[in-house]
Amino acid sequence: MKKKLILKNQVGELERVNRFIEEIGEELGLDMELQMNLNLVMEEMVSNVIFYAYPEGKTADIELVAESNGKELTFVLSDHGMEFDPTAKEDADTDVNPIDREIGGMGIFIVKNIMNHVTYQRLEGKNLLTMTKKI
């Protein structure tokens, strides 16, 4: 199975991400908990691109590709926005009271804890975030 979704960097597109994950879940027979976790991961990462990768007012495409060999499900999120490696960010300190914690960092912490493998590359002016989950 291989599917591709092209999005604009607009918040309203997150609904399309949700439907994309739903379709994949149905096609692969994934349980609801896994689908919800995958949706959380993709919402977090796509939201980061929407809010931070481009200057305000600039419209751009975001590509999300999903591929499965039956044992693993791999997502590749790509954009031409500002270079940012979320895997290089230090994990959020979960021992700190959320009120006292710095803003940011929880999204990638969640992604690293849900997915089995997360890698980042910058190739030819493109951010490529690859996230794999055993299914």
DSSP file with accessible surface (Angstrom, degrees, kcal/mol):
  #  RESIDUE AA STRUCTURE BP1 BP2  ACC     N-H-->O    O-->H-N    N-H-->O    O-->H-N    TCO  KAPPA ALPHA  PHI   PSI    X-CA   Y-CA   Z-CA
    1    1 A M              0   0   58      0, 0.0    67,-2.4     0, 0.0     2,-0.3   0.000 360.0 360.0 360.0 134.6    0.0    0.0    0.0
    2    2 A K  E     +A   67   0A 143     65,-0.2     2,-0.3     2,-0.0    65,-0.2  -0.963 360.0 173.1-144.9 129.2    1.2    3.5   -0.9
    3    3 A K  E     -A   66   0A  55     63,-2.8    63,-2.9    -2,-0.3     2,-0.4  -0.976  12.0-158.8-135.4 150.6   -0.8    6.7   -0.6
    4    4 A K  E     -A   65   0A 134     -2,-0.3     2,-0.4    61,-0.2    61,-0.2  -0.988   3.5-169.6-133.3 141.2    0.0   10.4   -1.0
    5    5 A L  E     -A   64   0A  18     59,-2.6    59,-2.8    -2,-0.4     2,-0.5  -0.998   7.2-158.9-129.7 127.5   -1.7   13.5    0.3
    6    6 A I  E     +A   63   0A  69     -2,-0.4     2,-0.3    57,-0.2    57,-0.2  -0.944  20.6 180.0-106.9 125.4   -0.8   17.0   -0.9
    7    7 A L  E     -A   62   0A   2     55,-3.2    55,-2.8    -2,-0.5     2,-0.3  -0.838  26.7-125.1-120.7 159.3   -1.9   19.8    1.6
    8    8 A K  E     -A   61   0A  82     -2,-0.3     2,-2.4    53,-0.2    53,-0.2  -0.679  40.2-103.3 -93.6 157.6   -1.7   23.5    1.7
    9    9 A N  S    S+     0   0   20     51,-1.6     2,-0.4    -2,-0.3    52,-0.1  -0.371  83.1 118.3 -81.8  65.4   -0.1   25.0    4.8
   10   10 A Q  S >  S-     0   0   96     -2,-2.4     3,-2.2     1,-0.1     4,-0.3  -0.990  71.9-125.8-133.6 140.9   -3.4   26.0    6.3
   11   11 A V  G >  S+     0   0   75     -2,-0.4     3,-2.2     1,-0.3     4,-0.3   0.839 106.4  66.8 -55.5 -37.0   -5.0   24.8    9.6
   12   12 A G  G >  S+     0   0   63      1,-0.3     3,-0.9     2,-0.2     4,-0.4   0.721  87.4  70.7 -59.5 -18.8   -8.2   23.7    7.8
   13   13 A E  G X> S+     0   0   29     -3,-2.2     4,-1.5     1,-0.2     3,-0.6   0.660  75.0  82.0 -74.5 -14.2   -6.1   21.0    6.0
   14   14 A L  H <> S+     0   0   27     -3,-2.2     4,-2.2    -4,-0.3    -1,-0.2   0.838  84.3  60.6 -61.9 -28.6   -5.8   19.0    9.3
   15   15 A E  H <> S+     0   0  106     -3,-0.9     4,-2.1    -4,-0.3    -1,-0.3   0.893 102.7  51.3 -64.1 -37.3   -9.2   17.6    8.7
   16   16 A R  H <> S+     0   0   84     -3,-0.6     4,-2.2    -4,-0.4    -1,-0.2   0.864 106.6  53.8 -67.5 -34.6   -7.9   16.1    5.5
   17   17 A V  H  X S+     0   0    0     -4,-1.5     4,-2.5     2,-0.2     5,-0.2   0.939 107.6  51.4 -62.3 -44.8   -5.0   14.6    7.4
   18   18 A N  H  X S+     0   0   41     -4,-2.2     4,-2.3     1,-0.2    -2,-0.2   0.924 111.1  46.5 -58.4 -46.7   -7.5   12.9    9.8
   19   19 A R  H  X S+     0   0  109     -4,-2.1     4,-2.6     2,-0.2    -1,-0.2   0.884 109.8  55.0 -64.1 -38.0   -9.4   11.4    6.9
   20   20 A F  H  X S+     0   0    9     -4,-2.2     4,-2.1     2,-0.2    -2,-0.2   0.937 109.9  45.4 -60.4 -46.8   -6.2   10.2    5.3
   21   21 A I  H  X S+     0   0    4     -4,-2.5     4,-2.9     1,-0.2    -2,-0.2   0.907 111.6  53.5 -65.0 -39.8   -5.2    8.4    8.5
   22   22 A E  H  X S+     0   0   87     -4,-2.3     4,-2.5    -5,-0.2    -2,-0.2   0.925 108.6  48.9 -59.3 -47.8   -8.7    6.9    8.7
   23   23 A E  H  X S+     0   0   97     -4,-2.6     4,-2.6     2,-0.2    -1,-0.2   0.914 112.8  47.6 -59.8 -43.5   -8.5    5.6    5.2
   24   24 A I  H  X S+     0   0    1     -4,-2.1     4,-2.5     2,-0.2     6,-0.2   0.930 110.7  52.2 -63.9 -44.5   -5.2    4.0    5.9
   25   25 A G  H  X>S+     0   0    0     -4,-2.9     5,-2.4     1,-0.2     4,-0.9   0.910 112.1  45.4 -58.7 -43.4   -6.4    2.5    9.1
   26   26 A E  H ><5S+     0   0  141     -4,-2.5     3,-0.5     3,-0.2    -1,-0.2   0.934 113.1  49.9 -66.1 -45.0   -9.4    0.9    7.4
   27   27 A E  H 3<5S+     0   0  107     -4,-2.6    -2,-0.2     1,-0.2    -1,-0.2   0.880 119.4  36.8 -62.4 -37.8   -7.3   -0.4    4.5
   28   28 A L  H 3<5S-     0   0   49     -4,-2.5    -1,-0.2    -5,-0.2    -2,-0.2   0.489 108.1-121.0 -94.2  -5.2   -4.8   -2.0    6.8
   29   29 A G  T <<5 +     0   0   65     -4,-0.9    -3,-0.2    -3,-0.5     2,-0.2   0.860  47.9 174.2  68.8  36.7   -7.3   -3.1    9.5
   30   30 A L      < -     0   0   22     -5,-2.4    -1,-0.2    -6,-0.2    -2,-0.0  -0.484  33.4-109.4 -76.9 147.6   -5.6   -1.1   12.2
   31   31 A D     >  -     0   0   99     -2,-0.2     4,-2.3     1,-0.1     5,-0.2  -0.307  29.3-109.1 -74.2 161.5   -7.2   -0.9   15.6
   32   32 A M  H  > S+     0   0  121      1,-0.2     4,-2.7     2,-0.2     5,-0.2   0.862 115.7  55.9 -61.8 -37.8   -8.8    2.4   16.8
   33   33 A E  H  > S+     0   0  139      2,-0.2     4,-2.4     1,-0.2    -1,-0.2   0.935 109.9  45.6 -62.2 -45.0   -6.2    3.1   19.4
   34   34 A L  H  > S+     0   0   23      2,-0.2     4,-2.9     1,-0.2     5,-0.2   0.928 112.3  51.7 -64.3 -42.6   -3.4    2.9   16.8
   35   35 A Q  H  X S+     0   0   21     -4,-2.3     4,-2.5     1,-0.2    -2,-0.2   0.921 110.6  48.5 -59.3 -43.9   -5.3    5.0   14.4
   36   36 A M  H  X S+     0   0  123     -4,-2.7     4,-2.4     2,-0.2    -1,-0.2   0.911 112.2  48.7 -64.5 -41.0   -5.9    7.7   17.0
   37   37 A N  H  X S+     0   0   54     -4,-2.4     4,-2.4     2,-0.2    -2,-0.2   0.915 112.1  48.3 -64.3 -43.0   -2.2    7.7   18.0
   38   38 A L  H  X S+     0   0    1     -4,-2.9     4,-2.7     2,-0.2     5,-0.2   0.901 110.7  51.7 -64.2 -38.4   -1.2    8.0   14.3
   39   39 A N  H  X S+     0   0   24     -4,-2.5     4,-2.8    -5,-0.2     5,-0.2   0.922 109.0  50.4 -64.2 -42.0   -3.6   10.8   13.8
   40   40 A L  H  X S+     0   0   64     -4,-2.4     4,-2.5     2,-0.2    -2,-0.2   0.939 111.5  48.7 -59.9 -46.4   -2.1   12.6   16.9
   41   41 A V  H  X S+     0   0    0     -4,-2.4     4,-2.4     2,-0.2     5,-0.2   0.941 114.2  44.3 -58.6 -50.9    1.4   12.2   15.5
   42   42 A M  H  X S+     0   0    0     -4,-2.7     4,-2.9     1,-0.2     5,-0.4   0.902 112.5  51.9 -67.3 -38.4    0.5   13.5   12.0
   43   43 A E  H  X S+     0   0   70     -4,-2.8     4,-2.3    -5,-0.2    -1,-0.2   0.924 111.0  48.9 -61.0 -44.3   -1.5   16.4   13.4
   44   44 A E  H  X S+     0   0   59     -4,-2.5     4,-1.8    -5,-0.2    -2,-0.2   0.944 116.8  39.9 -59.6 -49.5    1.4   17.4   15.6
   45   45 A M  H  X S+     0   0    5     -4,-2.4     4,-1.6     2,-0.2    -2,-0.2   0.907 117.0  47.4 -73.6 -40.4    4.0   17.3   12.8
   46   46 A V  H  X S+     0   0    1     -4,-2.9     4,-2.8    -5,-0.2    -1,-0.2   0.916 110.7  54.2 -66.1 -40.0    1.8   18.8   10.0
   47   47 A S  H  X S+     0   0   21     -4,-2.3     4,-3.0    -5,-0.4     5,-0.3   0.905 104.6  54.7 -58.8 -42.0    0.7   21.6   12.5
   48   48 A N  H  X>S+     0   0   46     -4,-1.8     4,-2.3     1,-0.2     5,-0.5   0.913 110.3  45.7 -58.5 -42.6    4.4   22.4   13.1
   49   49 A V  H  X5S+     0   0   12     -4,-1.6     4,-1.7     3,-0.2     5,-0.5   0.943 113.6  49.6 -65.2 -46.2    4.9   22.8    9.3
   50   50 A I  H  <5S+     0   0   17     -4,-2.8     4,-0.3     1,-0.2    -2,-0.2   0.930 121.0  33.6 -58.3 -46.3    1.8   24.9    9.0
   51   51 A F  H  <5S+     0   0  114     -4,-3.0    -1,-0.2    -5,-0.2    -2,-0.2   0.777 133.3  19.0 -84.6 -27.6    2.7   27.2   11.8
   52   52 A Y  H  <5S+     0   0  151     -4,-2.3    -3,-0.2    -5,-0.3    -2,-0.2   0.625 102.7  72.6-123.3 -16.4    6.4   27.5   11.7
   53   53 A A  S  <<S+     0   0   12     -4,-1.7    29,-3.1    -5,-0.5    -3,-0.1   0.765  98.2  40.0 -79.5 -23.9    7.9   26.4    8.3
   54   54 A Y  S    S-     0   0   24     -5,-0.5     3,-0.1    -4,-0.3    27,-0.1  -0.915  89.0 -97.6-127.7 152.9    6.9   29.4    6.2
   55   55 A P    >   -     0   0   91      0, 0.0     3,-2.1     0, 0.0    -2,-0.1  -0.308  61.3 -82.9 -61.7 148.8    6.7   33.2    6.7
   56   56 A E  T 3  S+     0   0  201      1,-0.3     3,-0.1    -4,-0.1    -5,-0.0  -0.263 117.0  20.8 -55.5 133.5    3.2   34.4    7.6
   57   57 A G  T 3  S+     0   0   79      1,-0.3     2,-0.5    -3,-0.1    -1,-0.3   0.265  90.7 122.9  91.9 -12.1    1.0   34.7    4.5
   58   58 A K    <   -     0   0  110     -3,-2.1     2,-0.4   -49,-0.0    -1,-0.3  -0.737  50.9-149.6 -87.1 125.0    3.1   32.5    2.3
   59   59 A T        +     0   0   83     -2,-0.5     2,-0.3    -3,-0.1   -49,-0.0  -0.781  27.6 159.1 -94.2 135.2    1.1   29.6    0.8
   60   60 A A        -     0   0   15     -2,-0.4   -51,-1.6    -6,-0.0     2,-0.3  -0.961  37.4-102.6-150.1 163.8    3.0   26.4    0.1
   61   61 A D  E     -A    8   0A  78     -2,-0.3    19,-0.5   -53,-0.2     2,-0.4  -0.685  22.7-163.7 -91.9 147.3    2.4   22.6   -0.4
   62   62 A I  E     -AB   7  79A   1    -55,-2.8   -55,-3.2    -2,-0.3     2,-0.4  -0.986  10.9-151.9-124.4 135.9    3.1   20.0    2.2
   63   63 A E  E     -AB   6  78A  50     15,-2.8    15,-2.9    -2,-0.4     2,-0.5  -0.931  10.8-173.4-115.6 133.6    3.3   16.3    1.1
   64   64 A L  E     -AB   5  77A   0    -59,-2.8   -59,-2.6    -2,-0.4     2,-0.4  -0.986   6.7-174.4-124.9 117.5    2.5   13.3    3.3
   65   65 A V  E     -AB   4  76A  19     11,-2.3    11,-2.5    -2,-0.5     2,-0.4  -0.942   4.0-166.2-114.0 134.2    3.2    9.9    1.9
   66   66 A A  E     +AB   3  75A   0    -63,-2.9   -63,-2.8    -2,-0.4     2,-0.4  -0.971  10.1 174.5-119.4 136.0    2.2    6.7    3.6
   67   67 A E  E     -AB   2  74A  97      7,-2.6     7,-3.3    -2,-0.4     2,-0.4  -0.999   6.2-172.8-143.0 138.1    3.6    3.3    2.7
   68   68 A S  E     - B   0  73A  11    -67,-2.4     5,-0.2    -2,-0.4    -2,-0.0  -0.996  22.2-171.5-134.5 141.1    3.2   -0.1    4.3
   69   69 A N        -     0   0  113      3,-1.4     4,-0.1    -2,-0.4    -1,-0.1   0.178  64.8 -97.8-105.6  10.2    4.7   -3.5    3.7
   70   70 A G  S    S+     0   0   52      2,-0.6     3,-0.1   -69,-0.1    -2,-0.0   0.074 120.6  56.2  95.7 -23.6    2.3   -5.2    6.0
   71   71 A K  S    S+     0   0  162      1,-0.3    64,-2.8    63,-0.1     2,-0.3   0.694 113.1  26.5-107.6 -31.7    4.7   -5.2    9.0
   72   72 A E  E     - C   0 134A  73     62,-0.3    -3,-1.4     2,-0.0    -2,-0.6  -0.963  61.6-148.4-133.0 152.6    5.5   -1.5    9.2
   73   73 A L  E     -BC  68 133A   0     60,-2.8    60,-2.5    -2,-0.3     2,-0.4  -0.992  20.3-167.5-121.3 121.1    3.7    1.7    8.3
   74   74 A T  E     -BC  67 132A  35     -7,-3.3    -7,-2.6    -2,-0.5     2,-0.4  -0.941   6.2-167.0-116.3 133.0    6.0    4.5    7.2
   75   75 A F  E     -BC  66 131A   0     56,-3.0    56,-2.9    -2,-0.4     2,-0.5  -0.953   2.5-165.0-114.8 136.7    5.1    8.2    6.8
   76   76 A V  E     -BC  65 130A  41    -11,-2.5   -11,-2.3    -2,-0.4     2,-0.5  -0.983   5.1-167.1-121.4 117.3    7.3   10.7    5.0
   77   77 A L  E     +BC  64 129A   4     52,-2.8    52,-2.8    -2,-0.5     2,-0.4  -0.908  14.6 179.0-103.0 123.9    6.3   14.4    5.6
   78   78 A S  E     +BC  63 128A   3    -15,-2.9   -15,-2.8    -2,-0.5     2,-0.3  -0.974  11.0 156.8-133.3 148.0    8.0   16.8    3.3
   79   79 A D  E     -BC  62 127A  10     48,-1.4    48,-2.9    -2,-0.4   -17,-0.1  -0.963  42.4-127.9-156.5 163.4    8.0   20.5    2.7
   80   80 A H  S    S+     0   0  118    -19,-0.5     3,-0.1    -2,-0.3    46,-0.1   0.053  71.2 118.4-102.6  22.4   10.2   23.3    1.3
   81   81 A G  S    S-     0   0    5      1,-0.2   -27,-0.2    46,-0.1   -28,-0.1   0.052  76.1 -44.6 -76.8-168.7    9.9   25.4    4.4
   82   82 A M  S    S-     0   0  126    -29,-3.1    -1,-0.2     1,-0.1     2,-0.1  -0.257  72.6 -96.7 -58.4 140.4   12.6   26.7    6.8
   83   83 A E        +     0   0  126     -3,-0.1     2,-0.3     2,-0.0    -1,-0.1  -0.402  56.5 159.7 -64.1 130.3   15.1   24.0    7.8
   84   84 A F        -     0   0  104     -2,-0.1     3,-0.1    -3,-0.1    -3,-0.0  -0.881  28.5-160.0-156.7 123.6   14.1   22.3   11.1
   85   85 A D    >   -     0   0   54     -2,-0.3     3,-1.3     1,-0.2     4,-0.5  -0.855   6.8-175.9-105.2  98.2   15.2   19.0   12.5
   86   86 A P  G >  S+     0   0   11      0, 0.0     3,-0.8     0, 0.0    -1,-0.2   0.787  81.3  64.1 -66.7 -21.4   12.6   18.1   15.2
   87   87 A T  G 3  S+     0   0   40      1,-0.2     4,-0.1    -3,-0.1    31,-0.0   0.720  96.0  58.3 -74.7 -18.1   14.7   15.0   16.1
   88   88 A A  G <  S+     0   0   76     -3,-1.3    -1,-0.2     2,-0.1     2,-0.2   0.641  83.3 103.6 -83.3 -14.3   17.6   17.2   17.3
   89   89 A K  S <  S-     0   0   92     -3,-0.8     3,-0.1    -4,-0.5     2,-0.1  -0.467  82.6-110.7 -71.5 134.9   15.4   18.9   19.8
   90   90 A E        -     0   0  176     -2,-0.2    19,-0.1     1,-0.1    -1,-0.1  -0.398  41.2 -97.9 -63.9 141.0   16.0   17.8   23.4
   91   91 A D        -     0   0   79      1,-0.1    -1,-0.1    -4,-0.1    15,-0.1  -0.306  43.6-101.2 -60.0 143.7   13.1   15.8   24.8
   92   92 A A        -     0   0   17     13,-0.6     2,-1.0     1,-0.1    -1,-0.1  -0.338  34.3-113.4 -63.0 144.9   10.7   17.8   27.0
   93   93 A D    >   -     0   0   86      1,-0.2     3,-1.2    -3,-0.1    -1,-0.1  -0.726  29.7-171.8 -84.2 104.8   11.2   17.3   30.7
   94   94 A T  T 3  S+     0   0   74     -2,-1.0    -1,-0.2     1,-0.2    -2,-0.0   0.574  78.7  68.7 -77.4  -7.6    8.0   15.5   31.8
   95   95 A D  T 3  S+     0   0  149      2,-0.1     2,-0.3    -3,-0.0    -1,-0.2   0.650  82.7  90.1 -82.2 -14.6    9.0   15.9   35.5
   96   96 A V  S <  S-     0   0   46     -3,-1.2     5,-0.1     1,-0.1    -4,-0.0  -0.631  93.7-102.7 -83.1 138.9    8.5   19.6   35.3
   97   97 A N    >>  -     0   0   84     -2,-0.3     3,-1.3     1,-0.1     4,-1.2  -0.362  30.1-124.8 -56.6 131.2    5.0   21.0   36.1
   98   98 A P  T 34 S+     0   0   91      0, 0.0     3,-0.3     0, 0.0    -1,-0.1   0.826 110.8  58.2 -52.3 -30.9    3.3   21.8   32.7
   99   99 A I  T 34 S+     0   0  145      1,-0.2    -2,-0.1     3,-0.0    -3,-0.0   0.867 111.8  40.4 -67.2 -33.9    2.7   25.4   34.0
  100  100 A D  T <4 S+     0   0  121     -3,-1.3    -1,-0.2     2,-0.1     2,-0.1   0.564  95.3 104.2 -90.8 -10.5    6.4   25.9   34.5
  101  101 A R  S  < S-     0   0   58     -4,-1.2     3,-0.1    -3,-0.3     2,-0.0  -0.435  79.1-106.3 -75.3 146.0    7.6   24.1   31.4
  102  102 A E        -     0   0  170     -2,-0.1     2,-0.2     1,-0.1    -1,-0.1  -0.373  43.3 -98.8 -65.2 149.5    8.8   26.0   28.3
  103  103 A I  S    S+     0   0  170      2,-0.1    -1,-0.1    -2,-0.0     2,-0.0  -0.454  87.7  27.9 -70.4 139.2    6.3   26.2   25.4
  104  104 A G  S    S+     0   0   46     -2,-0.2    -2,-0.0    -3,-0.1     0, 0.0  -0.068  74.8  81.3  96.7 159.2    7.1   23.7   22.7
  105  105 A G     >  +     0   0   13    -13,-0.1     4,-1.5    -2,-0.0   -13,-0.6   0.106  68.0  94.1  98.3 -24.2    8.8   20.3   22.6
  106  106 A M  H  > S+     0   0   62      2,-0.2     4,-2.7     1,-0.2     5,-0.2   0.874  79.7  59.9 -70.4 -34.3    5.9   18.1   23.7
  107  107 A G  H  > S+     0   0    9      1,-0.2     4,-2.5     2,-0.2    -1,-0.2   0.955 109.2  40.2 -58.6 -52.1    4.8   17.4   20.1
  108  108 A I  H  > S+     0   0    7      1,-0.2     4,-2.9     2,-0.2    -1,-0.2   0.871 112.8  57.1 -68.8 -31.7    8.0   15.7   19.1
  109  109 A F  H  X S+     0   0   44     -4,-1.5     4,-1.5     2,-0.2    -1,-0.2   0.943 109.4  45.8 -60.4 -45.1    8.3   14.0   22.5
  110  110 A I  H  X S+     0   0   47     -4,-2.7     4,-1.7     2,-0.2     5,-0.2   0.932 112.7  50.4 -62.5 -45.9    4.8   12.4   21.8
  111  111 A V  H  X S+     0   0    0     -4,-2.5     4,-2.8     1,-0.2     3,-0.4   0.936 109.6  49.8 -60.3 -47.1    5.9   11.5   18.2
  112  112 A K  H  < S+     0   0   64     -4,-2.9    -1,-0.2     1,-0.2    -2,-0.2   0.809 113.2  48.0 -62.1 -31.1    9.1    9.8   19.4
  113  113 A N  H  < S+     0   0  108     -4,-1.5    -1,-0.2    -5,-0.2    -2,-0.2   0.737 117.0  40.2 -84.2 -22.9    7.1    7.8   22.0
  114  114 A I  H  < S+     0   0   22     -4,-1.7    -2,-0.2    -3,-0.4    -3,-0.2   0.880 109.2  62.5 -89.1 -44.6    4.4    6.7   19.6
  115  115 A M  S  < S-     0   0    7     -4,-2.8    18,-0.2    -5,-0.2     3,-0.1  -0.468  72.3-141.4 -83.9 153.7    6.5    5.9   16.6
  116  116 A N  S    S+     0   0   78     16,-2.0     2,-0.3     1,-0.3    17,-0.2   0.768  87.2  18.2 -82.5 -26.7    9.2    3.2   16.5
  117  117 A H  E     +D  132   0A 114     15,-1.7    15,-2.9     2,-0.0     2,-0.4  -0.975  61.8 179.7-150.7 130.0   11.6    5.2   14.4
  118  118 A V  E     +D  131   0A  25     -2,-0.3     2,-0.3    13,-0.2    13,-0.2  -0.993  10.9 169.2-134.8 123.8   11.8    8.9   13.5
  119  119 A T  E     -D  130   0A  51     11,-2.7    11,-2.8    -2,-0.4     2,-0.4  -0.956  16.6-153.0-133.5 156.0   14.5   10.4   11.3
  120  120 A Y  E     +D  129   0A  31     -2,-0.3     2,-0.3     9,-0.2     9,-0.2  -0.972  13.4 174.2-128.6 142.0   15.0   13.8    9.6
  121  121 A Q  E     -D  128   0A  97      7,-2.1     7,-2.8    -2,-0.4     2,-0.6  -0.987  22.7-148.0-140.0 150.7   16.9   14.8    6.5
  122  122 A R  E     +D  127   0A  79     -2,-0.3     2,-0.4     5,-0.2     5,-0.2  -0.975  30.4 170.6-116.5 110.5   17.3   18.0    4.5
  123  123 A L  E >   -D  126   0A  83      3,-2.2     3,-1.4    -2,-0.6    -2,-0.1  -0.989  61.8 -18.6-127.4 127.9   17.7   17.2    0.8
  124  124 A E  T 3  S-     0   0  198     -2,-0.4    -1,-0.1     1,-0.3     3,-0.1   0.881 128.8 -47.3  48.4  46.5   17.7   19.6   -2.1
  125  125 A G  T 3  S+     0   0   35      1,-0.2     2,-0.4    -3,-0.1    -1,-0.3   0.660 115.8 117.1  76.1  15.6   16.0   22.4   -0.1
  126  126 A K  E <   - D   0 123A  62     -3,-1.4    -3,-2.2   -46,-0.1     2,-0.5  -0.946  61.1-136.3-122.6 135.8   13.4   20.0    1.3
  127  127 A N  E     -CD  79 122A   9    -48,-2.9   -48,-1.4    -2,-0.4     2,-0.5  -0.776  23.1-170.7 -83.0 130.5   12.6   18.9    4.9
  128  128 A L  E     -CD  78 121A  29     -7,-2.8    -7,-2.1    -2,-0.5     2,-0.6  -0.959   6.4-176.3-127.1 111.3   12.0   15.1    5.0
  129  129 A L  E     -CD  77 120A  10    -52,-2.8   -52,-2.8    -2,-0.5     2,-0.5  -0.946   8.3-165.2-108.5 116.9   10.6   13.7    8.3
  130  130 A T  E     -CD  76 119A  29    -11,-2.8   -11,-2.7    -2,-0.6     2,-0.4  -0.912   7.5-178.6-107.7 126.2   10.3    9.9    8.2
  131  131 A M  E     -CD  75 118A   0    -56,-2.9   -56,-3.0    -2,-0.5     2,-0.4  -0.991   4.1-169.5-129.8 124.3    8.3    8.2   10.9
  132  132 A T  E     -CD  74 117A  13    -15,-2.9   -16,-2.0    -2,-0.4   -15,-1.7  -0.928   5.3-173.9-120.9 140.4    7.8    4.4   11.1
  133  133 A K  E     -C   73   0A  43    -60,-2.5   -60,-2.8    -2,-0.4     2,-0.3  -0.998  25.0-127.8-131.8 130.3    5.5    2.3   13.2
  134  134 A K  E      C   72   0A 131     -2,-0.4   -62,-0.3   -62,-0.2   -63,-0.1  -0.591 360.0 360.0 -72.0 136.9    5.4   -1.5   13.5
  135  135 A I              0   0   69    -64,-2.8  -105,-0.0    -2,-0.3    -1,-0.0  -0.800 360.0 360.0-121.2 360.0    1.9   -2.7   12.9
